[in-house]
Amino acid sequence: MRFSIDYKDQNARACTIKTAHSTVKTPVFMPVGTVGSIKALDAFDMLHILKSDIILANTYHLYLRPGDEIIKHFGSLREFTGYKKSFLTDSGGFQAFSLSKNATFDDDGIMFKSHIDGSMHYFTPEKVIDIQNNLGSDIMMILDDLIALPSSDERIKLSIERTAKWADRSIKHHKNNQKRGIGRDQNIFAIIQGGTSRKFRALSAKSLCEMDFDGFAIGGLSVGEETKAMYDTVEYTLDFMPEDKPRYLMGVGTPEDLVENVERGIDMFDCVMPTRNARNATIFTSFGKINIKAAKFKLDDDPIDNECDCYTCKNYSRGYLNHLFRSKELTYFRLATIHNLHYYLNLMKQMRKAIQKEKFSSFKRDFYAKRG
């Protein structure tokens, strides 16, 4: 992977990430394709309509179904799904933690019960890398010890110490695999933990950033803490992260979250919000959110957003989307998802352009002014 900082406007960065399969311009939003598919869309939509250069897939879900060995049989996620550009795969630790009521952590890994059939499985740092080797993702996330918040200082301390140990095991295993010809085109990111504590975030960041990872993520946020606490934690943690490597904020978030955290120096984001909200009638626009199922849209012949040039807005009206949703037509999910993802992807492009022109502050003012 090659990484370069192209432009800066105070802390905001416009960078380029080159993987073996695509060139990614940052700031970037990665649509979430949990099981190798963006819900309601296919590879053609992602490649030719939305023109996304990287998407996220989930190690936990793909390991359980269809199985990473099956995906390896096809070659990689690219051959399996038809999406030929870059994939980032998360470690699956969050899903093992959140979807299994009986997940247990020890110093070697996570024991969890499948949410599909109740079978028991054990993730170790090495196994998670092996699974992602089979998936053939361009960026692999390490296994981390994620905890619920609020939590005791003792448990947070254990989390960051365990995460650092697992990180060391993960990168050593990855380097050994590469020597054997496995995963040579794959890159590996560490995940900084520590809750909203400055002390623990600093400890976690310092220990991980001493290791030779290709990039670093901030994890364990946007899990119920106050928005200001999330922003403050990101800002503080960034002080301990290297300038010359990608910075990824996991699982975030709203359009406002993206703008605020790009301003602070984050390069990469993912979140299910645009796709999930689309399916539930919440549509993102340049002037805020709308609920497309509202009766006031029945006779509305305007596009969703007059400032949007997405496939949906160029071809269909709010009245038609309102009808499709109320009729429970499957076409609604595709058209709404295309619009919401286009909005997110275009927002990132607008921010990159503002950074290039050193006008991010005025961009941010206009962004909020439009939203009232």
Order of alpha helices (4+ residues) and beta strands (2+ residues): beta-beta-beta-beta-beta-alpha-alpha-alpha-beta-alpha-beta-beta-beta-alpha-beta-alpha-beta-alpha-beta-alpha-beta-alpha-beta-alpha-beta-beta-alpha-alpha-alpha-alpha
